[in-house]
Amino acid sequence: MNQKEIRYNDLSAYLSAHFPYKVQKISLNAGFTCPNRDGTVGYGGCTYCNNQTFNPAYCRTEKTVTEQLEEGKQFFARKYPDMKFLAYFQAYTNTYAELEELKRKYEEALQVPDVVGLVIGTRPDCMPNALLDYLEELNQRTFLIVEYGIESTDNATLKRINRGHSFEVAEEAIRKTAERGIRVGVHIILGLPGESKEMLIKQAERLSALPLTTLKLHQLQLIKGTRMAAEYEQCPEDFHLYSADEYIDLVIDYVEHLRPDIVLERFVSQSPKELLIAPDWGLKNHEFTDKVKKRMRERDAWQGKQYKS
């Protein structure tokens, strides 16, 4: 890695290495629920979760997968007429249904013109072997990433946020998926209550030991209507809400401890203003990313600088 030029492994460079054209993800709401809401694992979902925060306008469950993809394509095609797309099964748990129903929805997405692959967001406790068998076969035919929301590597935190699974369950799912030759992504929230900076650096080291292809980092956001928002109201001292500047430095420290080949998809997420309680930094994702890159140059930091294999 030329440290002066490339400070971290980003998704667009990774996709450019795989595809000879520009590729964009289109988020889908395929009408799935979550075992942490319907009583299978738990009720009420994770304490921070309000699914409205990550559904674009075209993601409506009354629309078919094809309709959502066509609308998403129109949205992007105005700017990039030659663009191709990855169907991103994002909302809730996208492996939580009967195998035949899952196959039908995934295959429907792949029939849509200019869709060149799938990203399937799910929980680590929702990956049965029969589905892995099918995904292994699917991975031979198309570009595929399975993205697991694990949020934390600390079991006390996972219990506190009502996640409904342990880190050991996540580790096993990641390894089993990667063993099939499937790219594995992970989603982590930085700044969950009770997690110190030292714990988060250790987390980066634990994740680096796993066969990950991609990693998404998000700052903790308090969202209206969630149990975590109510907890914050009662005990704000339990929370450390990072300022943008503090969070930039945290991200860089974290990235320095990551294995150099892990692809970093994002550092922040943006929730709709009307739902967000805090922190409100008033920065768009790309503005935040530019600040991270600038600070990395100032600090002469790069991904894996502190990584020990």
N, C-alpha and C positions, 0 to 999 in steps of 0.2 A: 504494500500500500504506500503510495506517495503521500506522506502525512501532510505535506504542504497543500496538496490539491484536494484529496478526498478525506474528509475528517471522519466520516462514518458511512456505512453501507446503506444506501437508501433504496426504497422500493422502485422508483422509476428506473434507476440504473439496472436493477435486477430484472425488471420486466423487459427493458431494452435488450438485454442479453438473450432473452427467450423469444422475443417477437420482433419481426422486422417493421412493425408499425406501432403507432401510439395505442396504448391499451388503457381503458378506464373501467373501474368497477361501477356497476349499477346495483344499488341496494334494493332488495326485495323483501316484502312481507308476505310469506307464503301461507299464512294462516295457522302457523303452529302455535302451541302454547309452551308451557315450561313445567317440568315435574316438580319444581319448587313452588309452583303456584296452585297446581290442581290436587295436591295432597299426596302424590306418589312419593316425593321426597320431603315436601313441606308445604306450608301455606304462606301466602303473602309475599313470596319471592325474597330476593336479596334486599337488605335494608336500604340500599342506595338506589334501587332500580325504579325508574319510571320509563317504560318503553317508548313513550312519545318522544323522548329526547333524541332517538337516533333514526327516526323515520322521515325521509324526505317526502315532499307533497305527493309524489306519484306512488308512494308505497301505501296502498289501501287494500285491505284484505278482500274487499268485494271484487277487486280486479284480478284477473288470472295472471299467472306468472308471465305469459306472453304479452299481455296488455301492459303490465308494469315495465317489462323490458323495452317494448316499443316506445313507450312514453319517455323512458330514461334515454333511449337512443336519440330521440328527437331533441331532447334537452341539450345533449352534447354535440350532436351532428352539425348544428348551426356554426359552431366554432371550428370543429375538426371533422370535415366531411369523410376523411379516410380512416377515422378511428375505428378500432374493434373493441370488444367489450368482454368483461368477466361478469357473469351473473353472481351477485353476492347475496346469498341467503343469510340475512343479517338478523332480523327481528326474532326475539325469543330463541327457542332451541330447535335448530333446523335438522336434527336427526331424531326428533321425538315424535314418531308416528310409525305405523306399520311399514314394513320394508317396501311393499308394492306401491304404497302411496308416495313414499320418498323417491323411489325410482321414477315414478311417473312425473313428479315435479322437476327433478333434476334433468331428466331426458327432455321434458318440454322446453326447459331453458336452453338446452343445447341445440334444439331444432330452430331456434330463432336466428335468422341471418345475422352474421357478424359477431355472434357470441362464440368466443374462442376458448372458454374455460369457465370453471366454477370455483367460488370460494364459499365454503360452508361453515357458518358460525354455529358452535354448539357448546355443550357442557361435557366435561370429561367423564361424567357418569352416564352418558347417553350414547355410547358407542359399542353396540353389541357386535359380536364376531361376524354374524351373517351380513351386517351392513359393511363391516370392514372388508369382507370378501368381495362384495359388490364394488366398493370404492377402489379396491386394488385393481379390479378389472377396468373400472372407469378411468383410472389414472393412466392406463396404457393408451387410452383413446384420446384424452384431452388434458389440458392443463388443469391441475386441481390443487387447492390448498384447503386443508381442514384446520379451522381456527378455533382453538379452545379458550373459552373464558376461564381463567383460573384466579385472577385478581390479586392473589397473594400466595406466598409459599409458606406462610405461618399458620399453623392449624388453629391457634387461639384467635387470630384475626378472622379466619374463615368461619369459625363458630360464631363470633361476635356479629358478623355481617349476615348471618343466616344463609350461608352459601349452600349448605346441604351436602358438601363432600369435603374430603381431606386433601391435603397436598399429595399424599401417597397415591390417591385415586387418579389425580391429574398426571403424576409422573408415569403411572402405568399406562394410561391412555395415550400419552405422547409417545412413549417407547413403542407400544404395539402398533400405532399408526405409522410411525417412521419405519418400522421393520417391514412394512408392506411396500416401502418405496414411495410413500405419499409425503408430500411437503406438509410440515406441521407449523402452524402459527399459534402464538399465545398472546392473550390480552391481559394486561396487568394494570391495576390502579395504584398510583403512587400517592401516599398521604392518607391512607386509611387510618382511623383512630387507633392509637396505641403503637403505631409503627414508627420507630425512630429512623434517622438517617443511617445509622450504623446497620440497623436491620435491613434497610433497603439495599445497601451495598452488598450485604451477605446474600440477599435475594438475587441480585445480578449474578453473583458467583454460582448460586444453585441452579439458576436457569441456564447458565453457560455449560453446565455439565449435561444438559439434556439435548437430544437430537432435534433442535429447533431450526427451522428455516427462517421464519419471520417473527417479529415481536412488535406489539403495539403498546405504547405507554400512554396512559391518560392521567391527568391530574384528578384528584378527588373533587367532585362538584356536588354541592348540596342542592337537591332538586325538590321543588314544592311537591307536597303530597306523598313524600316517602317517609318511612320510619326513621331513617337517618336524620332527616330534617327535624323531626320531633325530638330526637335524642340531642341534637345540637342545641335546640332551643332550651332544653332542660339542663344540659351540662356542656356548655361551650368550651370549658377548660379541657375536656377530653380530646379536643380536636386541634390540630395545627393546620390552619389554612395558609398555604404558602403564598407569598407575594410572587408576582411574575418573575422578578429578579432572583429571588431565592430558589424558585422552581427551576429556572434555567440552570443555575449552578448544581442543583440536585441531579437534574437530567444528565449533565456533563459528567459528574462524578460517577453516576450509575453506568453510563455508556463506556467510560474508561475501564470499568471492571467487566464488561461483557466480552464474550468470545468475538474475535474480529469478523468472522464470516456471517454472523446473524444479521439478517436484513431488518433494518428499523423502518417500520411503516409510518409511524407518527409518534409525536411526543405529547400532544394535547388533543382534547376534543372540545367541540363547541356545542353547548346545549342551547335550545331556544331561549332567548332573553326572558320571555314571559314565564318560564319555568325555573330559571336559575336564581338561587338565593345567594350563593357565594362559592368561590371567589369570582368576581367579575373583573377581568383584566382589560376588557375592551380591545383585545387583540384577535385578529383572524388567525387561523392555523398557520398560513404561509408567513404572516408577520412574525409569529412566535418562532417558527423554524429559522427564519432569517436571523433572529436575535441569537438563537442557539449557535448557528454557524459562525456568526461574528464573535461571540464569546469564546468559542472553541479556538478560533484563530488567535485571539488575544491571550488565551491561556496556553497556547500550543498543546491543545488536548486532541486526542483522537480515540476512536473506538478501539478498545483492547489495550490501551496504553498501560493500564495496571493489571491486565488479565494474566493470571498464572494458570497454566493448563494442569 
